[in-house]
Amino acid sequence: MTRTTLVLALAGALGCGGSKHDAPKVDVTAEHVAAVNAAMPADLKGKLEFELGKITNSMGKDDRNFKLARPKGWKAGFMPGEIEPADADNFGSATLGKSEMQISSNCDGACEKKDWEKVSDKVNFAQFTSGQVEGKVLKDVKTKTGRTLVFERKLSEHFPEKDVAINIVTAWWVPDGARYFTCDVELGAPLKGAADAFEKACSKVSAD
């Protein structure tokens, strides 16, 4: 998660409470997990595998468990709802680079019905589509109740293997909901080829 997204998400989420019934109902099946694993490129098979599991986000007043296809063996990260490779430290993972995955919800202030397309664009997507972050948009798919963006960052000239190479941002909501939900992924250069698998994993997340 970028610094801008982190600050805005924290500001919005700390005030969130209210009903847990504003999450779209999603059935995350074993078949879906198999499809996520099938999307892994051959050179990364054996280095990373997805399993059906949960990520808990305890930020603010509203603890939630999110069910999804998640990387097997990844540990809880520094931020609520964040997971990272088992060997990761402040500089990332020795084998998978600076990679992480985070599931969260956000109210952007008061938890009440809002234009979540507009809110999520401001908080999550605009930094990538406006040129604030250097790189190029590989995919930007919008629906009435969600959006998925895949962004390839411009790597530094020195130690590019230490950089975040790919950002995947998925947001979803129900029209009358009091919040929206996000799946944010950062992939280090060694894990760049797993973008399709992580995008698919973010496409089905069930919140209790």
C-alpha contacts under 8 A as a table, 3 or more apart, distances in Angstrom:
res1	aa1	res2	aa2	distance
1	M	5	T	6.32
1	M	6	L	6.26
1	M	102	Q	7.93
1	M	184	D	6.64
1	M	185	V	7.31
1	M	186	E	6.82
2	T	5	T	5.31
2	T	6	L	6.13
3	R	6	L	5.05
3	R	7	V	6.27
4	T	7	V	5.40
4	T	8	L	6.35
5	T	8	L	5.31
5	T	9	A	5.88
5	T	123	V	5.99
5	T	124	N	5.95
6	L	9	A	5.19
6	L	10	L	6.03
7	V	10	L	5.32
7	V	11	A	6.26
8	L	11	A	5.16
8	L	12	G	6.21
8	L	108	D	7.56
8	L	123	V	6.27
9	A	12	G	5.12
9	A	13	A	5.83
9	A	106	N	6.37
9	A	108	D	7.06
9	A	123	V	7.16
10	L	13	A	5.20
10	L	14	L	5.94
11	A	14	L	5.94
11	A	15	G	7.51
11	A	108	D	7.00
11	A	109	G	7.16
12	G	15	G	6.23
12	G	16	C	7.14
12	G	106	N	5.79
12	G	107	C	5.35
12	G	108	D	3.74
12	G	109	G	4.67
12	G	110	A	7.75
13	A	16	C	5.13
13	A	59	M	6.98
13	A	60	G	6.02
13	A	105	S	7.00
13	A	106	N	4.92
13	A	107	C	5.86
13	A	108	D	6.60
13	A	109	G	7.30
14	L	59	M	6.63
14	L	60	G	4.23
14	L	61	K	6.98
15	G	60	G	6.41
15	G	61	K	7.25
15	G	107	C	7.69
15	G	109	G	6.37
15	G	110	A	6.65
15	G	111	C	7.54
16	C	60	G	6.24
16	C	61	K	6.12
16	C	62	D	6.63
16	C	106	N	7.22
16	C	107	C	6.06
16	C	109	G	7.48
16	C	110	A	6.85
16	C	111	C	5.66
17	G	60	G	7.51
17	G	61	K	5.27
17	G	62	D	5.32
17	G	111	C	6.87
18	G	62	D	7.62
18	G	111	C	7.09
18	G	178	A	7.89
19	S	22	D	6.71
19	S	178	A	7.91
20	K	23	A	6.94
20	K	208	D	7.06
22	D	173	W	7.66
22	D	174	V	6.49
22	D	176	D	7.71
22	D	177	G	4.78
22	D	178	A	6.47
22	D	179	R	7.13
23	A	173	W	6.59
23	A	174	V	6.66
23	A	177	G	7.41
23	A	180	Y	7.75
23	A	181	F	7.71
23	A	206	S	7.75
23	A	207	A	6.19
23	A	208	D	7.89
24	P	173	W	6.60
24	P	174	V	6.06
24	P	206	S	7.54
24	P	207	A	7.87
25	K	206	S	6.50
25	K	207	A	7.78
26	V	204	K	6.46
26	V	205	V	6.53
26	V	206	S	5.16
27	D	204	K	7.52
27	D	206	S	6.87
28	V	32	H	6.43
28	V	33	V	7.77
28	V	52	L	7.94
28	V	67	K	7.16
28	V	68	L	6.19
28	V	69	A	7.70
28	V	204	K	6.22
28	V	205	V	6.88
28	V	206	S	6.87
29	T	32	H	5.16
29	T	33	V	6.59
29	T	52	L	7.90
30	A	33	V	5.08
30	A	34	A	6.23
30	A	52	L	7.04
31	E	34	A	5.01
31	E	35	A	6.24
32	H	35	A	5.00
32	H	36	V	6.29
32	H	69	A	7.72
33	V	36	V	5.03
33	V	37	N	6.33
33	V	50	F	6.68
33	V	51	E	6.31
33	V	52	L	6.41
33	V	69	A	5.42
33	V	201	A	7.58
34	A	37	N	5.13
34	A	38	A	6.09
35	A	38	A	4.90
35	A	39	A	6.38
36	V	39	A	5.25
36	V	40	M	7.11
36	V	50	F	7.08
36	V	69	A	7.37
36	V	197	A	5.03
36	V	198	F	7.40
36	V	200	K	5.87
36	V	201	A	6.04
37	N	40	M	5.45
37	N	49	E	6.36
37	N	50	F	6.01
37	N	197	A	6.62
38	A	41	P	7.96
38	A	197	A	7.73
39	A	194	A	7.63
39	A	196	D	6.11
39	A	197	A	4.87
40	M	44	L	6.54
40	M	45	K	6.37
40	M	193	G	7.56
40	M	194	A	5.61
40	M	196	D	7.26
40	M	197	A	5.58
41	P	44	L	5.60
41	P	45	K	6.50
41	P	193	G	6.47
41	P	194	A	6.65
42	A	45	K	5.30
44	L	47	K	5.31
44	L	48	L	6.44
44	L	191	L	7.76
44	L	193	G	7.70
44	L	194	A	7.52
45	K	48	L	6.11
45	K	49	E	7.19
46	G	49	E	6.89
48	L	71	P	6.72
48	L	72	K	7.16
49	E	71	P	5.73
49	E	72	K	5.63
50	F	69	A	5.72
50	F	70	R	5.14
50	F	71	P	4.32
50	F	72	K	5.26
51	E	69	A	5.27
51	E	70	R	5.52
51	E	71	P	6.28
51	E	72	K	5.67
52	L	67	K	7.26
52	L	68	L	5.81
52	L	69	A	4.67
52	L	70	R	6.31
53	G	67	K	5.70
53	G	68	L	5.78
53	G	69	A	6.21
53	G	70	R	6.09
54	K	65	N	6.23
54	K	66	F	5.25
54	K	67	K	4.42
54	K	68	L	6.16
54	K	70	R	7.44
55	I	65	N	5.78
55	I	66	F	5.16
55	I	67	K	6.62
55	I	68	L	7.88
55	I	81	G	5.97
55	I	82	E	7.60
55	I	83	I	7.78
55	I	103	I	7.10
56	T	63	D	7.28
56	T	64	R	5.73
56	T	65	N	4.44
56	T	66	F	6.15
56	T	80	P	7.45
56	T	81	G	5.37
57	N	63	D	5.81
57	N	64	R	5.41
57	N	65	N	6.46
57	N	66	F	7.83
57	N	80	P	4.97
57	N	81	G	3.99
57	N	82	E	7.73
57	N	103	I	7.15
57	N	104	S	6.41
58	S	61	K	7.58
58	S	62	D	6.52
58	S	63	D	4.33
58	S	64	R	6.46
58	S	80	P	5.84
58	S	81	G	7.07
59	M	62	D	6.77
59	M	63	D	6.69
59	M	80	P	5.70
59	M	81	G	7.91
60	G	63	D	7.50
64	R	207	A	6.71
64	R	208	D	6.29
65	N	207	A	5.97
65	N	208	D	5.81
66	F	103	I	7.28
66	F	205	V	6.39
66	F	206	S	5.44
66	F	207	A	4.53
66	F	208	D	6.55
67	K	205	V	5.73
67	K	206	S	4.97
67	K	207	A	6.42
68	L	201	A	6.76
68	L	202	C	7.65
68	L	204	K	6.46
68	L	205	V	4.93
68	L	206	S	6.53
69	A	201	A	5.37
69	A	202	C	7.97
69	A	205	V	7.97
70	R	201	A	7.04
71	P	74	W	5.91
73	G	85	P	7.18
73	G	86	A	6.23
74	W	83	I	5.97
74	W	84	E	5.22
74	W	85	P	4.55
74	W	86	A	4.94
75	K	83	I	5.29
75	K	84	E	5.49
75	K	85	P	6.22
75	K	86	A	5.37
76	A	81	G	7.59
76	A	82	E	5.87
76	A	83	I	4.38
76	A	84	E	6.38
77	G	80	P	7.39
77	G	81	G	7.75
77	G	82	E	4.95
77	G	83	I	4.70
77	G	84	E	5.68
77	G	100	E	7.91
78	F	82	E	6.86
79	M	82	E	5.43
80	P	102	Q	7.90
80	P	104	S	7.97
81	G	102	Q	5.24
81	G	103	I	5.22
81	G	104	S	6.08
82	E	100	E	6.92
82	E	101	M	5.61
82	E	102	Q	4.09
82	E	103	I	6.59
83	I	100	E	5.77
83	I	101	M	5.39
83	I	102	Q	6.29
84	E	88	A	6.45
84	E	99	S	6.35
84	E	100	E	4.53
84	E	101	M	6.49
85	P	88	A	5.27
85	P	93	S	6.31
85	P	96	L	7.25
85	P	99	S	7.17
85	P	100	E	7.19
86	A	93	S	7.85
87	D	92	G	7.96
87	D	93	S	5.51
87	D	94	A	7.07
88	A	91	F	7.19
88	A	92	G	4.73
88	A	93	S	4.09
88	A	94	A	7.18
88	A	98	K	7.94
89	D	92	G	5.17
89	D	93	S	6.54
91	F	98	K	6.78
91	F	162	K	7.71
92	G	96	L	7.65
92	G	97	G	5.27
92	G	98	K	4.16
92	G	99	S	6.61
92	G	162	K	7.63
93	S	96	L	5.15
93	S	97	G	4.66
93	S	98	K	6.04
93	S	99	S	7.31
94	A	97	G	5.97
95	T	190	P	7.10
96	L	99	S	6.57
96	L	188	G	6.38
96	L	189	A	7.67
96	L	190	P	5.32
96	L	191	L	5.63
97	G	161	E	6.80
97	G	162	K	5.94
97	G	163	D	7.42
97	G	164	V	7.70
97	G	187	L	7.34
97	G	188	G	4.40
97	G	189	A	6.21
97	G	190	P	5.80
97	G	191	L	7.00
98	K	162	K	6.32
98	K	163	D	6.33
98	K	164	V	5.70
98	K	186	E	7.29
98	K	187	L	6.33
98	K	188	G	4.38
98	K	189	A	7.66
99	S	164	V	7.02
99	S	185	V	7.46
99	S	186	E	5.08
99	S	187	L	4.35
99	S	188	G	4.94
99	S	191	L	7.57
100	E	185	V	5.79
100	E	186	E	5.25
100	E	187	L	6.63
101	M	183	C	7.25
101	M	184	D	5.72
101	M	185	V	4.42
101	M	186	E	6.45
102	Q	182	T	7.92
102	Q	183	C	5.73
102	Q	184	D	5.13
102	Q	185	V	6.41
103	I	181	F	7.55
103	I	182	T	5.73
103	I	183	C	4.63
103	I	184	D	6.48
104	S	181	F	5.75
104	S	182	T	5.33
104	S	183	C	6.67
105	S	179	R	6.55
105	S	180	Y	5.55
105	S	181	F	4.17
105	S	182	T	6.01
106	N	179	R	5.48
106	N	180	Y	5.57
106	N	181	F	6.35
106	N	182	T	7.98
107	C	110	A	6.11
107	C	111	C	4.92
107	C	112	E	7.33
107	C	178	A	6.67
107	C	179	R	4.53
107	C	180	Y	6.65
108	D	111	C	7.49
108	D	119	V	7.30
108	D	179	R	7.93
111	C	178	A	4.92
111	C	179	R	6.04
112	E	177	G	7.11
112	E	178	A	4.13
112	E	179	R	6.89
113	K	175	P	7.82
113	K	176	D	5.55
113	K	177	G	5.56
113	K	178	A	4.75
113	K	179	R	7.26
114	K	119	V	7.76
114	K	176	D	7.75
114	K	177	G	7.83
114	K	178	A	7.17
114	K	179	R	7.92
115	D	118	K	5.52
115	D	119	V	6.27
116	W	119	V	4.82
116	W	120	S	5.73
116	W	173	W	7.10
116	W	175	P	7.89
116	W	179	R	7.61
116	W	180	Y	6.51
117	E	120	S	5.44
117	E	121	D	6.15
117	E	145	T	7.66
117	E	146	G	7.29
118	K	121	D	5.15
118	K	122	K	6.38
119	V	122	K	5.24
119	V	123	V	6.21
120	S	123	V	5.09
120	S	124	N	5.37
120	S	125	F	6.68
120	S	171	A	7.04
120	S	180	Y	7.85
121	D	124	N	5.57
121	D	125	F	4.68
121	D	126	A	5.46
122	K	125	F	6.35
122	K	126	A	5.49
122	K	127	Q	7.97
123	V	126	A	7.06
124	N	127	Q	6.98
124	N	169	V	7.33
125	F	128	F	5.66
125	F	129	T	6.47
125	F	149	L	7.52
125	F	169	V	7.48
126	A	129	T	5.04
126	A	130	S	5.55
127	Q	130	S	5.63
127	Q	131	G	6.60
127	Q	132	Q	5.05
127	Q	133	V	5.99
128	F	131	G	5.89
128	F	132	Q	6.23
128	F	133	V	5.47
128	F	134	E	7.78
128	F	135	G	7.98
128	F	136	K	7.94
128	F	137	V	7.30
128	F	151	F	7.11
129	T	132	Q	7.66
129	T	137	V	7.09
130	S	133	V	7.80
131	G	134	E	5.98
131	G	135	G	7.67
133	V	153	R	7.41
134	E	153	R	5.94
134	E	154	K	5.54
135	G	151	F	7.07
135	G	152	E	5.54
135	G	153	R	4.15
135	G	154	K	4.54
136	K	151	F	5.83
136	K	152	E	5.39
136	K	153	R	6.53
136	K	154	K	7.78
137	V	140	D	7.03
137	V	149	L	7.36
137	V	150	V	6.16
137	V	151	F	4.52
137	V	152	E	6.34
138	L	149	L	7.57
138	L	150	V	5.39
138	L	151	F	5.45
138	L	152	E	6.65
139	K	148	T	7.48
139	K	149	L	5.35
139	K	150	V	4.98
139	K	151	F	7.04
140	D	147	R	7.22
140	D	148	T	5.71
140	D	149	L	4.34
140	D	150	V	6.56
141	V	147	R	5.57
141	V	148	T	5.24
141	V	149	L	6.44
142	K	146	G	6.10
142	K	147	R	4.39
142	K	148	T	6.62
143	T	146	G	5.17
143	T	147	R	6.02
145	T	172	W	5.63
145	T	173	W	5.40
145	T	174	V	6.19
145	T	175	P	6.86
146	G	170	T	7.34
146	G	171	A	5.30
146	G	172	W	4.04
146	G	173	W	6.28
147	R	169	V	7.98
147	R	170	T	5.67
147	R	171	A	5.32
147	R	172	W	6.56
148	T	168	I	7.34
148	T	169	V	5.68
148	T	170	T	4.32
148	T	171	A	6.53
149	L	167	N	7.95
149	L	168	I	5.76
149	L	169	V	5.21
149	L	170	T	6.43
150	V	166	I	7.12
150	V	167	N	5.84
150	V	168	I	4.60
150	V	169	V	6.58
150	V	199	E	7.96
151	F	166	I	5.63
151	F	167	N	5.07
151	F	168	I	6.39
152	E	165	A	5.89
152	E	166	I	4.69
152	E	167	N	6.55
153	R	164	V	7.09
153	R	165	A	5.20
153	R	166	I	5.93
153	R	167	N	7.52
154	K	165	A	7.33
155	L	160	P	5.42
155	L	163	D	6.38
155	L	164	V	7.67
155	L	165	A	6.67
156	S	159	F	6.80
156	S	160	P	5.25
156	S	163	D	7.24
157	E	160	P	6.21
159	F	162	K	5.62
159	F	163	D	7.38
160	P	163	D	5.27
160	P	189	A	7.19
161	E	188	G	7.05
161	E	189	A	5.17
161	E	190	P	6.75
162	K	188	G	6.82
162	K	189	A	7.02
163	D	188	G	5.84
163	D	189	A	6.43
164	V	167	N	7.58
164	V	186	E	6.20
164	V	187	L	5.62
164	V	188	G	4.37
164	V	189	A	6.29
165	A	186	E	7.48
165	A	187	L	5.78
165	A	188	G	5.16
165	A	189	A	5.01
165	A	192	K	6.25
166	I	185	V	7.93
166	I	186	E	5.82
166	I	187	L	5.07
166	I	188	G	6.90
166	I	189	A	7.72
166	I	192	K	6.24
166	I	195	A	7.25
167	N	184	D	7.41
167	N	185	V	5.68
167	N	186	E	4.79
167	N	187	L	6.51
168	I	183	C	7.87
168	I	184	D	5.82
168	I	185	V	4.97
168	I	186	E	6.58
168	I	195	A	7.58
168	I	198	F	7.77
168	I	199	E	6.58
169	V	182	T	7.11
169	V	183	C	5.95
169	V	184	D	4.75
169	V	185	V	6.48
170	T	182	T	5.51
170	T	183	C	5.11
170	T	184	D	6.48
170	T	199	E	7.97
170	T	202	C	6.51
170	T	203	S	7.34
171	A	180	Y	6.97
171	A	181	F	5.52
171	A	182	T	4.38
171	A	183	C	6.51
172	W	180	Y	5.90
172	W	181	F	5.36
172	W	182	T	6.53
173	W	177	G	6.67
173	W	179	R	7.12
173	W	180	Y	4.74
173	W	181	F	6.24
174	V	177	G	5.12
174	V	180	Y	7.61
177	G	180	Y	7.20
183	C	202	C	5.71
185	V	198	F	7.39
187	L	190	P	7.88
187	L	191	L	5.64
187	L	192	K	5.78
187	L	195	A	7.52
188	G	191	L	5.45
188	G	192	K	6.21
189	A	192	K	5.10
190	P	193	G	7.68
191	L	194	A	5.59
191	L	195	A	7.70
192	K	195	A	5.93
193	G	196	D	7.51
194	A	197	A	5.37
194	A	198	F	6.36
195	A	198	F	5.26
195	A	199	E	6.02
196	D	199	E	5.07
196	D	200	K	6.18
197	A	200	K	5.15
197	A	201	A	6.18
198	F	201	A	4.86
198	F	202	C	6.19
199	E	202	C	5.21
199	E	203	S	6.37
200	K	203	S	5.05
200	K	204	K	7.37
201	A	204	K	6.16
201	A	205	V	7.66
202	C	205	V	6.29
